[in-house]
Amino acid sequence: MEVDRRKAPPTRPARTARRSKLRRTGIGFAFIAPLLVVNILVIAVPGALSIWYSFTDWTGLGSANFVGLDNYTRLFGDAEFRTALWHNVLWTAFFLTVPMAMGLFGAFLLSRITRFQMLFRVAYFIPYVVATVVSGSIWESLLSPDEGIGHGLADLGLPFLKDVNFLGDPHLALGTVAFVNTWQWWGFLVVIFLASMQAVNPSQYEAARLDGANLWQEFWHITLPGIRPTLMFLSLMTVIWSFLVFDYIYILTQGGPAGSTDVLGTLLYRTAFANQEAGYAASMGVIMALISVLAVSGFLYLRRRGWDI
């Protein structure tokens, strides 16, 4: 007897379930569509245009002429670019060590206390929410050689900082700006690390104390492994943000004196808007984006090897 192999039509419950699934999918896409459109208009389109303009001699106005790899060839032979890139490397190394260590240490100490913890968290976080322009202007006044901290201490009989031009000395300027940025940044790290530390199982600390572990051993063997995902993520973001740094340097020094605080962000800004070499500046932006891609790729590689768990 011949068997009818034609597929049976779906039953009414199956059709209803399919329509319900399609409706939920459509509602989900409807909610995400505005965000997707914004990302395309604000990120994807400008990003693609930047890549295109990096191969042109565009001045920022008018038409752009294709010049191939000339901008990139010029870029790697540009002493100003190499100096700015080196300053970004130094900046990254500093912020991966000093503020991160301060944030970890401060968060660990706060996790040991129960009274006034919220007060300390708010106090540490306040510099982070203050507008960069405001805090930068305040620090510029505090570091002034004429009427700043050094002048005030000299009036009190402590002249060791008198006439020290923190922002005008090429040997001190970059470190001074990094110090100001650390003042704002480390409180944010304290709050994030503290939230992560509070998720570590307290029984592990109790067991360590019973075994005779001291405070440092608790931190090294329990706290750090327990917050490793947060530590890895903040390290990644620190690398990316360090290569995008602009605000404090531009407010305090504009890249001076004599280029001693120039980073890729300030050099790009000056090249595009002061020198009107937008195509050349676009090639710098592409290099900055590639550095971020390399940082994210390294993070994903370490994540696959289990470093964030």
N, C-alpha and C positions, 0 to 999 in steps of 0.2 A: 504494500500500500504506500502510495506517494505521500510524503510528509510535507505540509505547507511550511516553508522556511521563512516566509515573510514576517517581518518584525511586527509584533502586536502593537496597536496604538496605545499611547500612555493612558493610564487611567486618570479619572478626574482628580484624585488626591495628588498624583504625581504632577499633573499640570499646574495645580494650585501651588504646590511647593516650589516648582520652577519659577512661576510668576512671582512668588514672594521673594525668592532669592534674587531674581533680576531687579525687583523693586528696591530691595535693601542695597544691592550693588549700585544702582542708579542714585539712590539717596546719598550713599557714601561719596561717590564721584562728584555729586552736586555740592557737597560741603567742602571738598578738597579743591574743587576747580578754581575758586577765587585765589587761593594761596598758590596754586600751580601757575595761574596767569601772572600773578605778581612776581613770582620767582623767574619766570621766563622773561618778563619785561625788564626786571631790575638786575638780574644776575646773568642769565643765559645770553640775552641779546648784547648787553654791554661787553660781556666777556668775549663773545665771538668777534665783535667789532674791534676790541683791543688787540686781539690776535692779528686781525687783518691790518690794522693801522701800524702794528709793529714792523710790518714789511713795507712801509711807505715813508715818505718824507713829509707827512702831514704836519702843518704848523698849528693846528687847532682851529683854523678858519680856512674856508675855501676848499679846493679840491686836493686830493692826495695822489701822489705819483708812486707807483710801485718801484721799490729799490731792491727787492730781494732780501738777502741776508746782510746787507750793508750795516744796518743798525746793530745787529748782533756782533758783527765783526768789530765794529767800533766800540761796542760795549766792553768786550773783554780786553781791549787795549786801552781802556779809559782808566787813568790813575784815580780819578775821583770816584768812579764806580767801585774799584777794588778797595779803596779806603773805606767807603760807606759799607760795603759788604763785610769787611773785617770788623767794623764797629758793631754791626748786627751780630756777628759771631760772638764777639766779646760780651755784648748785651745778653745774648741767649745763655752763654755759659754762666754769667753772673746770676741771672734770674732763675736758672735751674738749680742753683746751689744756695745762695744766701737767703732770698725770700722764702724758698721752699723749706730750708732748714728752720728758719724762724717760725714759719707757719706750723710746721710739724711740732716743734718744741712748745710753742705757745698753746696749740690745741691739746697736746698731751698733758701739759700742766693744768689747763682748764678742766680736762676730763677727770682730774684727780680731786677737784673740789666740788662741793654741792651748793654752798652758799654764795650768793652774788654772781653766779655763773652767767645769768642772763645779762646782768649789768656789764660785765666784762665783754661779752659777745657784742653788745650794742656799741660799746666804746671803741672796740677794735674795728667794727664795721663802718663807723661813721666816716672816716676818711675816704672809703671807697665810694660812698654815695654823694660826696661833695663834687660839684662840677669841676672838671679838670682845669678850666680857665680860671676859676676862683682859687683853687688850691695852688695852681702854678703862679698866679700873681702874688699870692701871700708869700710863697717861698722865695720868689724873686726879690721881694722887699726884705725878707729875713736874711737873705744871703748877700745883700748889697754891702760893698766894702765901706760905704759912706755912712749908712744909717741902719745897718742890719745887726745881726747877732754879735759879730766881731767888734763893732763900734760900741755896742752896749756893754759887753764884757770889759772892754778897755776902760770905760768910765767907772767900772767897779773895781779896777785895779788888776784886771786879768787881761793883759794885752797880747796873749799868744795868738789870737786870731785877728789882731788889728791889721787893717789894710790887705787882708787876704781876699783876693778877687776870685771867689769860687767859680763863677760862671764866665769870667774873663780870662782865666789862665788855661791855656790849651792842655796842660797836664792834669788839671783838676776838673774841667768842665764836664766830661763824659761821666766820670764817677759821681759828680755832684748831682747830675740829672738822674742817674740811676738810683741814688740815695732817695731823692724826692719821690720817684716813682715807687720805690720799695715802701716808703711811708704809706702810700695809698694802697698798695697791692697786698701786703702781707696780712692785713686784717681780713681780707676776703678769703685768703687761704686758710687762716685760722678757723673761720666759721665753717668752711666746707670740710676741712679735715676733722673738726670736732664732731660734726654731724655723722661723718663716716665712722669715727672711733666709737661713738655711742651705739653703733649697730653691732660692734664686736661682742661676742658672748661673754658676759661677766664671769661665768664659771671658769673660763680659761685663766683669767687673772687669779681667781681664788686658788685654783690648782697650782699655778706657778708659785704663789706665795707659800703654799704648804710645802712645796719642794725647795723653798729657800731662795727663790729668785729675787734679785734686787730690782730697783726701778728701771735701770738701763736694760736689764735682761728682759723684763716685761715688754718694754718698748720695742726692742729689737726682734724678739721671738714671737710676740703675740700681736702687738699693735700694727707694726709695719706689714706683716703678711695679711692681717685682717683688712687693712685699708688699701691693699695693692691695686684693685681696680680704680679707685679714686685717684691714687697717686699716679698711676699710668696715664689716666685721662688728663689730669691737670698738667702733667709734664708735656703731653702732646700739645695742649692748648697754649702752654707757656712758650714752646718753640714757635708755634704759628704766630702768636701775638708779638713775640719778640722781633720777628722779621717784618711785622706790620706796624711797629711802634712809630708814632709820629707826634702825638699831641704834646706831651711834656717837653720833648726836644724842641719842637717848633715854638712853643710858648716861651721857653726859658732862654734858648740860644739861637734859634733859627738855623741850626747846623754849625754855628761858629763856636769859638773864634778860630778863624783860618781852617774851617772844615774839621775841627777836632771832635765835633759831636755829630757830624753828618752821618745819617743812616740812609738806607734805600728809600724810605718814605719821604724824607726831606729833600733828598737829591732828585727824586722823581717829581715832586711838587715844583721845585725850582726849575727843573728842565722843561716841564710842560707849560708853566704859566709865566715864568720870568724870562726864560730863553725862547719860548714859543717853539719848542721842538717836541710836539705832542707825539709824533711817530716814534722818536727815539725814547721818550718817556714810556710809551706803551711797551716797548721791548723790555724795559726794566720791570714793568708790571707783570709781564709774562714770566720773567725769571723768578720774581717773588712768588707767583702762583705755583711754579714748578717746585720751588722749595717747600711750599705747603703740601703739595702732592707727595713729595718724597717723605715728609714727616708723617703724613697719614699712612702711607704705604708701610713705613717702618713700624708704626703702631699696629697696623693690621697683621703684619708678619709676627710681631711679638705676641699678639693676641691669639693667633692660631697655634702658637707654641705654648699657650697656657700661662703667659706671664701676668694676665689680668685676673686670674682666678685663684 
